[in-house]
Amino acid sequence: METDTQLLYIQNGFSTRDLLDNSVQGFLSWPVKIETAGTERNIPEVGSLVVGFMPHSGWVEPIIINKCLEKVRRKAVWMTKMENGKALPSVMASPRLLFYVDRESPGPTTFETAAKILANEGVLGSALEGTRRGNPDDPNDLKTLAEALPGLMYMATKGRAPLVGAVILGCENYLPQLEQVKAQRGIGGILKEIVRRGLYDKTPIQVRFTEPYTAHLGNRENGIKASSWAGLHTEHLVREQIIPEILKLDPDYPLGYYK
């Protein structure tokens, strides 16, 4: 289940699923006020692109980021863990916008799928932290930052694509425990929570896009492994571009690994 030929940018023609995806995105983003401070100007209008967001505190980040991307260009295809294929309601588990990765042993099809998307001047997105492990002492802590993983930068390097960092704060307030609500109250419970949020909680979600990062596209020094190269540039992106944006929005944000 790591690849799917229905994915946007791999199958570029019209799909009836696109109509459903647009409706779902519209409904799920309806309750959310988004503030970007005009940073969409940092999103390249054309060409292949990788988007890595941080922190990863819920399930709605890709929907919010896609809404921002569509002010400039087409939405992203998102890499997510294989478990989400069963955890997400089917109406949200789009075969056009999601492809699933076995976190324990990502096979070659993962990288092949990413390469195909970028080769077609597509947009590939994922969480820089992967699954949240920012505070091992409190599994319910949805804010504390975990160490960013190098996989997304590795794919950007292989695909010769710039990487734009997306800082997104406030998603932990928007139905973060989706799987639990679905298990306990079904789809109806999810819909009620979304409507409740739209009617009563007007706290904005803050989104900031960093300038395109391209240093990883330079010549790699002899002897440096591709994975080490990706790790080096991931660290630089996070510390030099993403963390400063987080602290501008919230000087007291729990930086975890990056404090």
ROLUM-960240 format. One line per 4 residues: number of its first residue (from 1); their letters; for each residue x, y, z of N, C-alpha, C, O. Coordinates in steps of 0.05 Angstrom, whole numbers, plus 5000, padded with zeros to 4 digits. Layout:
! residues N
NUM	A	X Y Z X Y Z X Y Z X Y Z ~ ...;
! end
This chain:
! residues 259
1	METD	5016 4976 5000 5000 5000 5000 5017 5025 5000 5007 5046 5007 ~ 5042 5023 4992 5060 5046 4994 5057 5065 4970 5065 5088 4971 ~ 5046 5055 4948 5044 5072 4925 5016 5069 4913 5003 5048 4918 ~ 5007 5088 4897 4981 5087 4885 4981 5103 4859 4987 5127 4859;
5	TQLL	4974 5090 4837 4975 5104 4812 4953 5124 4809 4953 5139 4789 ~ 4935 5126 4828 4914 5147 4827 4924 5174 4837 4910 5194 4834 ~ 4948 5175 4848 4957 5199 4861 4958 5223 4842 4966 5220 4819 ~ 4951 5246 4853 4954 5271 4839 4984 5273 4830 5002 5265 4846;
9	YIQN	4989 5284 4807 5015 5287 4794 5025 5262 4782 5042 5263 4764 ~ 5015 5239 4790 5022 5214 4776 5000 5208 4756 5005 5201 4733 ~ 4975 5211 4764 4953 5210 4746 4941 5239 4746 4926 5246 4763 ~ 4949 5254 4726 4943 5283 4726 4915 5289 4715 4905 5312 4719;
13	GFST	4903 5271 4701 4876 5277 4690 4855 5280 4711 4860 5275 4735 ~ 4832 5290 4703 4810 5294 4722 4801 5268 4734 4800 5247 4721 ~ 4795 5269 4760 4784 5246 4774 4759 5255 4789 4759 5277 4801 ~ 4739 5238 4789 4715 5246 4805 4721 5248 4835 4707 5262 4849;
17	RDLL	4743 5235 4843 4751 5237 4871 4759 5265 4878 4757 5274 4901 ~ 4769 5280 4859 4777 5308 4863 4754 5325 4874 4757 5342 4891 ~ 4730 5320 4863 4706 5335 4872 4701 5329 4902 4695 5347 4917 ~ 4702 5304 4910 4698 5297 4938 4720 5309 4955 4714 5320 4977;
21	DNSV	4745 5307 4946 4767 5318 4962 4764 5348 4967 4769 5358 4989 ~ 4756 5362 4946 4752 5391 4949 4730 5397 4968 4732 5416 4984 ~ 4709 5381 4968 4687 5386 4986 4695 5380 5015 4688 5395 5033 ~ 4710 5358 5019 4719 5351 5046 4738 5372 5056 4735 5380 5079;
25	QGFL	4757 5381 5040 4775 5401 5049 4760 5427 5056 4766 5440 5076 ~ 4741 5434 5040 4725 5458 5046 4711 5456 5072 4710 5475 5088 ~ 4698 5433 5077 4683 5429 5102 4702 5429 5127 4696 5442 5147 ~ 4724 5414 5125 4742 5411 5148 4757 5437 5154 4765 5441 5177;
29	SWPV	4762 5453 5134 4776 5478 5138 4757 5501 5144 4765 5523 5151 ~ 4731 5497 5140 4711 5518 5144 4712 5530 5172 4710 5554 5175 ~ 4715 5514 5194 4714 5526 5220 4740 5542 5227 4740 5555 5248 ~ 4760 5540 5211 4787 5549 5219 4793 5576 5207 4791 5580 5183;
33	KIET	4800 5595 5224 4811 5620 5215 4842 5616 5212 4855 5607 5231 ~ 4853 5622 5189 4881 5618 5183 4895 5645 5180 4886 5662 5165 ~ 4917 5648 5194 4933 5672 5192 4961 5665 5182 4974 5648 5194 ~ 4969 5677 5160 4994 5670 5147 5014 5693 5145 5037 5689 5138;
37	AGTE	5005 5717 5152 5022 5741 5150 5034 5744 5121 5055 5756 5118 ~ 5019 5734 5102 5028 5738 5074 5052 5721 5066 5064 5726 5045 ~ 5058 5700 5081 5082 5684 5075 5078 5665 5052 5097 5651 5044 ~ 5054 5664 5041 5050 5649 5016 5069 5658 4994 5074 5643 4975;
41	RNIP	5079 5683 4996 5098 5693 4976 5123 5676 4974 5137 5678 4954 ~ 5129 5661 4995 5153 5643 4995 5148 5617 4980 5167 5602 4977 ~ 5124 5611 4972 5118 5586 4958 5124 5590 4928 5111 5607 4915 ~ 5142 5575 4917 5147 5577 4888 5122 5571 4872 5108 5552 4878;
45	EVGS	5116 5587 4852 5092 5583 4836 5093 5559 4817 5073 5547 4810 ~ 5117 5552 4809 5120 5530 4789 5144 5513 4798 5160 5520 4815 ~ 5146 5489 4785 5168 5471 4791 5162 5452 4813 5144 5456 4829 ~ 5178 5431 4815 5175 5412 4837 5181 5425 4864 5197 5444 4866;
49	LVVG	5168 5415 4885 5170 5428 4911 5164 5407 4933 5147 5390 4930 ~ 5179 5409 4954 5174 5393 4978 5166 5412 5001 5179 5433 5004 ~ 5146 5405 5016 5137 5421 5039 5139 5404 5063 5127 5382 5065 ~ 5153 5414 5083 5156 5399 5109 5145 5416 5131 5154 5439 5136;
53	FMPH	5125 5406 5146 5113 5423 5167 5122 5414 5195 5130 5391 5199 ~ 5120 5433 5213 5129 5429 5241 5117 5451 5258 5117 5474 5250 ~ 5106 5444 5281 5104 5418 5294 5080 5402 5282 5063 5412 5268 ~ 5081 5376 5289 5060 5358 5280 5043 5351 5305 5050 5334 5321;
57	SGWV	5020 5365 5308 5005 5362 5332 4977 5352 5328 4961 5350 5347 ~ 4970 5345 5304 4943 5335 5299 4941 5321 5272 4960 5309 5263 ~ 4918 5323 5260 4913 5310 5234 4905 5330 5212 4904 5324 5189 ~ 4900 5355 5221 4888 5374 5202 4909 5391 5188 4903 5405 5169;
61	EPII	4935 5388 5196 4956 5405 5183 4957 5403 5153 4957 5424 5140 ~ 4956 5379 5141 4957 5378 5112 4934 5393 5099 4937 5405 5078 ~ 4910 5392 5111 4886 5405 5100 4890 5435 5100 4884 5449 5081 ~ 4900 5445 5123 4904 5474 5125 4926 5483 5106 4923 5504 5093;
65	INKC	4948 5468 5104 4970 5476 5087 4961 5475 5058 4969 5492 5042 ~ 4946 5454 5050 4936 5453 5023 4919 5477 5016 4920 5487 4994 ~ 4903 5486 5035 4886 5509 5030 4904 5534 5024 4897 5550 5007 ~ 4926 5536 5038 4945 5558 5034 4959 5555 5007 4962 5574 4992;
69	LEKV	4968 5530 5001 4981 5525 4976 4964 5533 4952 4974 5543 4932 ~ 4938 5528 4954 4921 5533 4931 4917 5562 4925 4904 5569 4905 ~ 4926 5580 4942 4927 5608 4935 4948 5614 4914 4948 5634 4901 ~ 4968 5595 4912 4991 5599 4895 4992 5579 4872 5000 5586 4850;
73	RRKA	4986 5553 4878 4989 5531 4859 4972 5508 4868 4954 5512 4885 ~ 4976 5484 4857 4960 5461 4865 4968 5451 4893 4990 5457 4902 ~ 4951 5435 4905 4956 5424 4931 4977 5403 4930 4986 5395 4909 ~ 4986 5394 4954 5007 5374 4957 4995 5346 4959 4972 5342 4966;
77	VWMT	5012 5326 4952 5007 5298 4959 5023 5293 4984 5046 5301 4987 ~ 5011 5280 5004 5022 5277 5031 5030 5249 5037 5015 5230 5033 ~ 5055 5246 5047 5064 5220 5058 5054 5218 5087 5056 5237 5102 ~ 5043 5195 5093 5034 5191 5121 5038 5161 5128 5043 5144 5111;
81	KMEN	5037 5156 5154 5042 5129 5163 5020 5110 5154 4997 5118 5150 ~ 5027 5085 5150 5009 5065 5139 4985 5062 5156 4963 5056 5146 ~ 4988 5065 5183 4966 5061 5201 4942 5080 5196 4919 5073 5202 ~ 4948 5103 5184 4927 5122 5178 4908 5113 5157 4885 5123 5155;
85	GKAL	4917 5094 5141 4899 5083 5120 4874 5070 5132 4853 5070 5120 ~ 4877 5060 5157 4854 5048 5171 4842 5067 5192 4818 5066 5197 ~ 4859 5084 5203 4849 5102 5225 4832 5125 5214 4813 5133 5228 ~ 4839 5135 5191 4824 5158 5180 4797 5148 5169 4795 5127 5157;
89	PSVM	4776 5164 5172 4751 5158 5158 4756 5157 5128 4773 5172 5117 ~ 4743 5139 5114 4748 5135 5085 4744 5160 5069 4758 5164 5049 ~ 4727 5178 5077 4722 5202 5062 4746 5221 5063 4749 5238 5046 ~ 4764 5216 5083 4788 5233 5086 4813 5219 5076 4833 5232 5070;
93	ASPR	4811 5193 5072 4835 5177 5064 4836 5177 5033 4832 5156 5021 ~ 4842 5200 5021 4841 5203 4992 4863 5188 4978 4887 5191 4985 ~ 4856 5171 4958 4877 5158 4942 4891 5178 4923 4910 5171 4910 ~ 4881 5203 4922 4893 5223 4905 4914 5240 4921 4933 5250 4909;
97	LLFY	4910 5242 4947 4926 5261 4962 4943 5248 4984 4960 5262 4996 ~ 4940 5222 4989 4955 5209 5010 4968 5184 4999 4956 5168 4984 ~ 4994 5180 5006 5006 5154 5002 5020 5146 5028 5031 5162 5043 ~ 5019 5120 5033 5025 5109 5059 5053 5096 5060 5061 5083 5041;
101	VDRE	5066 5100 5083 5093 5091 5086 5095 5072 5110 5084 5079 5132 ~ 5108 5050 5107 5114 5032 5129 5138 5044 5144 5160 5044 5134 ~ 5132 5055 5168 5153 5069 5183 5176 5052 5191 5199 5061 5194 ~ 5170 5026 5195 5191 5008 5205 5210 5000 5182 5234 4997 5187;
105	SPGP	5200 4997 5158 5217 4989 5136 5206 5001 5110 5193 4986 5094 ~ 5210 5027 5106 5200 5039 5081 5214 5027 5057 5239 5028 5054 ~ 5198 5015 5039 5210 5001 5016 5217 5020 4994 5211 5044 4995 ~ 5229 5009 4972 5237 5026 4950 5214 5040 4936 5217 5061 4924;
109	TTFE	5189 5029 4938 5167 5042 4925 5160 5069 4938 5150 5086 4924 ~ 5167 5072 4963 5163 5099 4976 5179 5120 4961 5168 5141 4954 ~ 5204 5114 4956 5222 5134 4943 5215 5136 4913 5217 5158 4902 ~ 5206 5114 4901 5197 5116 4873 5173 5133 4870 5171 5149 4851;
113	TAAK	5154 5131 4888 5130 5147 4887 5137 5177 4890 5127 5193 4875 ~ 5153 5183 4910 5162 5210 4914 5176 5221 4890 5171 5244 4882 ~ 5193 5205 4878 5208 5214 4854 5189 5220 4831 5193 5239 4816 ~ 5169 5203 4827 5149 5208 4805 5134 5234 4809 5130 5249 4790;
117	ILAN	5126 5239 4834 5112 5264 4840 5129 5288 4833 5120 5307 4820 ~ 5154 5288 4842 5172 5311 4838 5180 5313 4808 5184 5335 4798 ~ 5183 5290 4795 5191 5291 4766 5169 5304 4749 5175 5315 4728 ~ 5144 5303 4759 5122 5316 4745 5116 5344 4755 5094 5354 4753;
121	EGVL	5137 5356 4768 5134 5383 4779 5112 5385 4799 5097 5405 4801 ~ 5109 5363 4815 5089 5362 4835 5098 5373 4862 5121 5381 4865 ~ 5080 5373 4881 5085 5382 4908 5082 5358 4927 5062 5344 4927 ~ 5103 5352 4942 5104 5330 4961 5106 5341 4989 5122 5359 4994;
125	GSAL	5090 5332 5007 5090 5342 5034 5090 5321 5056 5081 5298 5051 ~ 5100 5328 5079 5099 5310 5102 5107 5325 5127 5116 5348 5126 ~ 5103 5312 5150 5112 5324 5175 5142 5319 5178 5152 5297 5174 ~ 5157 5340 5185 5186 5337 5189 5192 5319 5212 5213 5305 5212;
129	EGTR	5175 5318 5232 5181 5302 5256 5171 5273 5253 5178 5256 5270 ~ 5156 5267 5232 5144 5241 5231 5124 5239 5254 5111 5258 5261 ~ 5121 5215 5265 5103 5211 5288 5114 5225 5312 5138 5223 5318 ~ 5097 5240 5326 5106 5256 5348 5117 5240 5371 5104 5222 5382;
133	RGNP	5141 5246 5379 5153 5234 5404 5168 5256 5419 5190 5251 5429 ~ 5157 5280 5420 5171 5303 5431 5174 5301 5461 5195 5310 5472 ~ 5155 5289 5475 5157 5287 5504 5150 5259 5512 5127 5252 5517 ~ 5171 5242 5515 5166 5214 5521 5153 5210 5549 5142 5188 5554;
137	DDPN	5155 5230 5566 5143 5228 5593 5114 5234 5593 5100 5228 5612 ~ 5104 5246 5571 5075 5253 5570 5065 5248 5541 5067 5266 5525 ~ 5055 5225 5535 5046 5219 5508 5023 5236 5498 5017 5237 5475 ~ 5010 5250 5517 4988 5268 5509 4998 5297 5504 4982 5314 5496;
141	DLKT	5023 5301 5506 5035 5327 5500 5036 5330 5470 5052 5316 5456 ~ 5020 5348 5459 5018 5351 5430 5035 5375 5419 5033 5382 5396 ~ 5051 5387 5437 5065 5411 5428 5096 5408 5427 5108 5416 5408 ~ 5107 5395 5448 5136 5394 5450 5149 5382 5425 5141 5361 5416;
145	LAEA	5169 5397 5415 5181 5389 5390 5199 5363 5393 5213 5360 5412 ~ 5196 5346 5373 5214 5323 5371 5235 5329 5350 5233 5349 5335 ~ 5256 5312 5348 5277 5316 5328 5265 5311 5300 5251 5292 5296 ~ 5271 5329 5282 5263 5326 5254 5278 5303 5242 5302 5299 5247;
149	LPGL	5264 5288 5225 5276 5265 5211 5286 5274 5183 5275 5292 5172 ~ 5307 5260 5173 5319 5270 5148 5306 5259 5123 5314 5267 5101 ~ 5286 5242 5125 5275 5229 5101 5264 5248 5081 5268 5244 5057 ~ 5250 5269 5089 5239 5288 5071 5260 5304 5056 5258 5309 5032;
153	MYMA	5281 5312 5070 5303 5326 5057 5318 5307 5038 5327 5316 5017 ~ 5320 5282 5045 5332 5262 5027 5316 5261 5000 5328 5260 4979 ~ 5290 5260 5002 5274 5259 4978 5276 5285 4962 5276 5284 4937 ~ 5277 5308 4976 5281 5333 4962 5307 5334 4947 5309 5344 4925;
157	TKGR	5328 5323 4960 5354 5322 4947 5354 5304 4922 5363 5312 4901 ~ 5343 5280 4925 5341 5262 4902 5324 5273 4880 5330 5269 4856 ~ 5303 5288 4887 5285 5299 4867 5293 5326 4857 5279 5338 4841 ~ 5316 5337 4867 5326 5363 4859 5304 5384 4862 5299 5400 4844;
161	APLV	5292 5384 4886 5270 5402 4892 5276 5420 4916 5288 5410 4935 ~ 5269 5445 4916 5271 5462 4940 5252 5452 4961 5232 5438 4955 ~ 5259 5458 4986 5242 5450 5009 5232 5475 5023 5249 5491 5033 ~ 5207 5479 5025 5195 5501 5040 5185 5490 5067 5170 5471 5068;
165	GAVI	5194 5503 5088 5185 5495 5115 5159 5509 5121 5155 5533 5114 ~ 5140 5495 5133 5115 5507 5142 5112 5504 5172 5111 5482 5183 ~ 5112 5527 5185 5106 5527 5214 5076 5529 5217 5063 5546 5205 ~ 5065 5512 5234 5036 5513 5238 5030 5508 5267 5035 5487 5278;
169	LGCE	5019 5529 5280 5013 5528 5309 4983 5530 5314 4969 5547 5301 ~ 4973 5514 5332 4946 5516 5341 4928 5492 5333 4905 5491 5340 ~ 4939 5473 5318 4923 5450 5309 4916 5432 5332 4897 5416 5330 ~ 4931 5434 5354 4925 5416 5377 4898 5422 5389 4887 5407 5405;
173	NYLP	4887 5446 5382 4861 5453 5393 4838 5443 5375 4814 5446 5382 ~ 4844 5432 5352 4824 5425 5333 4822 5394 5331 4834 5382 5313 ~ 4806 5382 5348 4800 5354 5347 4826 5337 5343 4827 5321 5324 ~ 4846 5340 5361 4871 5326 5356 4869 5296 5358 4883 5282 5342;
177	QLEQ	4852 5285 5375 4850 5256 5379 4829 5245 5360 4809 5234 5370 ~ 4833 5247 5334 4813 5239 5315 4806 5210 5317 4782 5203 5316 ~ 4826 5193 5320 4821 5164 5321 4804 5157 5345 4786 5140 5343 ~ 4809 5170 5368 4793 5164 5392 4764 5173 5389 4746 5158 5396;
181	VKAQ	4760 5196 5377 4732 5206 5373 4718 5187 5354 4694 5181 5359 ~ 4731 5179 5333 4719 5161 5314 4711 5134 5327 4690 5124 5323 ~ 4730 5123 5343 4725 5098 5357 4702 5100 5377 4686 5081 5379 ~ 4700 5122 5391 4681 5125 5413 4654 5135 5403 4633 5126 5414;
185	RGIG	4654 5153 5383 4629 5166 5376 4623 5165 5346 4602 5175 5337 ~ 4640 5152 5330 4635 5149 5302 4638 5174 5286 4647 5195 5297 ~ 4631 5173 5261 4634 5196 5243 4617 5219 5253 4624 5242 5250 ~ 4593 5213 5264 4576 5234 5274 4589 5250 5296 4585 5274 5297;
189	GILK	4604 5237 5313 4618 5251 5334 4639 5270 5323 4643 5292 5333 ~ 4653 5261 5302 4673 5279 5289 4659 5303 5277 4668 5326 5280 ~ 4636 5299 5263 4622 5322 5251 4612 5341 5272 4614 5365 5268 ~ 4602 5331 5294 4592 5349 5315 4615 5366 5327 4611 5389 5332;
193	EIVR	4639 5353 5330 4662 5368 5341 4671 5390 5322 4678 5412 5330 ~ 4670 5384 5296 4679 5404 5276 4659 5427 5276 4668 5450 5275 ~ 4633 5421 5277 4613 5443 5277 4616 5459 5303 4614 5483 5302 ~ 4620 5445 5326 4624 5460 5351 4647 5479 5349 4645 5501 5359;
197	RGLY	4669 5470 5338 4692 5487 5335 4686 5511 5318 4695 5533 5324 ~ 4672 5506 5296 4665 5528 5278 4647 5549 5291 4649 5573 5285 ~ 4630 5540 5309 4611 5559 5322 4623 5573 5346 4616 5596 5351 ~ 4640 5560 5361 4648 5571 5387 4677 5577 5390 4684 5595 5406;
201	DKTP	4695 5564 5376 4724 5568 5380 4735 5583 5356 4738 5571 5334 ~ 4741 5608 5360 4751 5625 5338 4782 5630 5340 4792 5648 5326 ~ 4795 5614 5356 4824 5617 5358 4837 5611 5331 4833 5589 5320 ~ 4853 5629 5319 4864 5624 5293 4887 5604 5294 4901 5601 5314;
205	IQVR	4890 5590 5272 4914 5573 5268 4934 5590 5253 4928 5601 5232 ~ 4958 5592 5264 4979 5608 5252 4996 5590 5233 5006 5569 5241 ~ 5000 5599 5209 5016 5585 5189 5037 5605 5178 5030 5627 5170 ~ 5062 5596 5177 5083 5612 5165 5100 5594 5146 5108 5572 5154;
209	FTEP	5104 5604 5122 5121 5589 5103 5148 5603 5102 5150 5627 5098 ~ 5169 5587 5105 5196 5597 5104 5205 5601 5075 5193 5590 5056 ~ 5227 5616 5071 5238 5618 5044 5247 5591 5034 5256 5575 5050 ~ 5245 5586 5008 5254 5560 4997 5283 5554 5005 5301 5570 5001;
213	YTAH	5287 5530 5015 5313 5521 5023 5325 5505 5000 5313 5487 4990 ~ 5349 5513 4991 5361 5500 4967 5390 5491 4972 5403 5480 4954 ~ 5401 5495 4996 5429 5489 5001 5434 5459 4997 5457 5451 4990 ~ 5414 5442 5001 5418 5413 4997 5422 5405 4968 5430 5383 4963;
217	LGNR	5417 5424 4950 5420 5418 4921 5448 5424 4911 5454 5419 4888 ~ 5465 5434 4929 5493 5438 4921 5508 5412 4919 5498 5391 4925 ~ 5533 5414 4910 5550 5390 4907 5556 5378 4934 5566 5392 4952 ~ 5551 5353 4937 5557 5339 4962 5587 5332 4963 5598 5322 4944;
221	ENGI	5599 5338 4986 5628 5333 4989 5633 5303 4988 5617 5287 4997 ~ 5656 5296 4977 5664 5268 4975 5665 5255 5003 5675 5268 5022 ~ 5655 5231 5005 5655 5217 5031 5631 5221 5048 5627 5206 5068 ~ 5614 5241 5042 5590 5245 5058 5567 5229 5046 5560 5231 5023;
225	KASS	5556 5211 5063 5534 5195 5053 5509 5212 5048 5506 5233 5060 ~ 5492 5203 5031 5468 5218 5024 5450 5222 5048 5438 5243 5052 ~ 5449 5202 5066 5432 5204 5090 5444 5225 5109 5429 5240 5121 ~ 5470 5225 5111 5483 5245 5129 5479 5273 5118 5475 5292 5133;
229	WAGL	5481 5276 5091 5477 5301 5078 5449 5312 5084 5445 5335 5090 ~ 5429 5294 5082 5402 5301 5087 5398 5309 5116 5384 5328 5122 ~ 5411 5295 5134 5409 5301 5163 5421 5328 5169 5409 5343 5185 ~ 5444 5334 5157 5457 5360 5162 5439 5383 5153 5436 5403 5167;
233	HTEH	5427 5381 5130 5410 5402 5119 5383 5404 5133 5372 5426 5135 ~ 5373 5381 5142 5349 5382 5158 5353 5398 5184 5337 5415 5191 ~ 5376 5392 5197 5382 5406 5222 5385 5436 5217 5376 5453 5232 ~ 5398 5443 5195 5402 5472 5188 5376 5485 5182 5371 5507 5192;
237	LVRE	5358 5473 5167 5332 5484 5160 5316 5489 5186 5305 5511 5190 ~ 5316 5469 5203 5299 5472 5228 5310 5494 5246 5295 5511 5255 ~ 5336 5493 5251 5347 5512 5271 5349 5540 5260 5346 5559 5275 ~ 5354 5543 5234 5359 5570 5223 5333 5583 5212 5332 5608 5210;
241	QIIP	5313 5567 5204 5290 5579 5192 5264 5573 5208 5248 5591 5212 ~ 5260 5548 5216 5235 5541 5228 5233 5549 5257 5213 5561 5265 ~ 5253 5543 5273 5252 5550 5301 5249 5581 5305 5233 5589 5322 ~ 5264 5598 5291 5259 5627 5294 5230 5635 5288 5220 5653 5301;
245	EILK	5217 5622 5269 5189 5629 5263 5171 5621 5285 5152 5635 5292 ~ 5176 5597 5297 5160 5588 5319 5162 5607 5342 5142 5614 5355 ~ 5186 5616 5348 5191 5633 5371 5180 5662 5366 5173 5676 5386 ~ 5178 5670 5342 5165 5696 5336 5136 5695 5344 5124 5714 5354;
249	LDPD	5123 5672 5338 5095 5668 5344 5090 5663 5374 5070 5672 5385 ~ 5108 5648 5386 5104 5640 5414 5132 5637 5427 5144 5616 5425 ~ 5142 5658 5440 5168 5657 5452 5172 5635 5473 5194 5627 5480 ~ 5149 5625 5484 5151 5605 5505 5144 5577 5494 5139 5559 5510;
253	YPLG	5144 5573 5468 5137 5547 5457 5157 5526 5466 5181 5531 5466 ~ 5147 5503 5475 5166 5481 5485 5182 5469 5462 5171 5454 5446 ~ 5208 5476 5461 5224 5467 5438 5235 5439 5440 5245 5428 5421 ~ 5232 5426 5464 5240 5399 5466 5268 5393 5457 5287 5404 5469;
257	YYK	5271 5377 5436 5298 5370 5426 5314 5395 5418 5339 5394 5419 ~ 5301 5416 5411 5315 5440 5400 5319 5462 5420 5327 5484 5412 ~ 5315 5457 5445 5319 5478 5465 5349 5481 5471 5357 5498 5487;
! end
